[in-house]
């Protein structure tokens, strides 16, 4: 399974060759690249601006026996990132201020998320 690192490529204007070169740079935590059986699909999805974050061609001896790809909804990711940053700021504020009210604000926002 490859957990994909984001690329600096302009996917909107990239050619197939540029997409392939970018996806060749994707690695997981062990430094392993995209499985060959799912490589072209990952390239195609990213060229269509459907951001992929995980993929696997499938294995008969472990995991799933079929290929799969995890994609990201960019707008929801932006909203989640913004909300998470707000929660982190509330946590820092609660630690600094140390009041029950500050901790309640932080924990309430965390629970809502």
PEJOFEN-V898046 format. One record per backbone hydrogen bond with DSSP energy under -0.5 kcal/mol. NH is the residue of the N-H (numbers start at 0). CO is the residue of the C=O. Records with the same first field share a line. If there is no record, write none. Layout:
# PEJOFEN-V898046
NH=CO  CO
This chain:
# PEJOFEN-V898046
1=54
2=0
3=1  52
10=8
12=9
13=9
18=14
19=15
20=16
21=17
22=18
23=19
24=20  21
25=22
27=31
30=27
37=34
38=34
41=37
42=38
43=39
44=40
45=41
46=42
47=43
48=45
49=44
50=48
52=69
53=69
54=1
55=67
58=63
67=55
69=53
71=50
73=71
76=72
77=73
78=74
79=75
80=76
81=77
82=78
83=79
84=80
85=81
86=82
87=83
88=84
89=85
90=86
91=87
92=88
93=89
94=90
95=91
96=92
97=93
102=98
103=99
104=100
105=101
106=102
107=103
108=104
109=105
110=106
111=107
112=108
